[in-house]
Amino acid sequence: MNTSDRKSSNRLLILGGLGLSLAVAVFVSPFASSNPDGLDRVSEDLGFVEKAAPDDQVLANKLPFASIFEEYSFRGVPEPIATPVAGLLGTLATFGLAWGMGKLIVKDDGNFPDDDNYDGNYGNDPQNLTPDNDSEGSQV
């Protein structure tokens, strides 16, 4: 597989994964349970839900985008599509952050090893056994 085939294959995998994630976020999220999630349920069962900080003192509610989302839905959007829109935006935001961090962390200089000319050695590996230094066949 040459470099262009590898990049094309990676692009197809990434776009396929993003498409599947978006489909789940948009089409499956409306069927999520309306029952309290794990932490909410435990706080209700153990009776410490009333000890929670008031909404105006919660740090998450002070973030700039906190006014856009309400629980797991998008404010200002009709109820039937509020959750799918929130899932769509959340999935795109998560993908964008992951992709951006990947671009910053991994430097792509375009110099992938060419599989057609692979000689079995991608570096200075002292454990590499080539015919010249094969310890099993050599006599000392």
HELIX and SHEET records of a PDB file:
HELIX    1   1 THR A    3  ALA A   23  1                                  21    
HELIX    2   2 VAL A   24  VAL A   28  3                                   5    
HELIX    3   3 SER A   29  PHE A   31  5                                   3    
HELIX    4   4 GLY A   38  ASP A   45  1                                   8    
HELIX    5   5 VAL A   49  LYS A   51  5                                   3    
HELIX    6   6 ASP A   55  GLN A   57  5                                   3    
HELIX    7   7 LEU A   59  LYS A   62  5                                   4    
HELIX    8   8 GLU A   79  ILE A  105  1                                  27    
HELIX    9   9 ASP A  115  ASN A  117  5                                   3    
SHEET    1   A 2 PHE A  69  GLU A  70  0                                        
SHEET    2   A 2 SER A  73  PHE A  74 -1                                        
END                                                                             
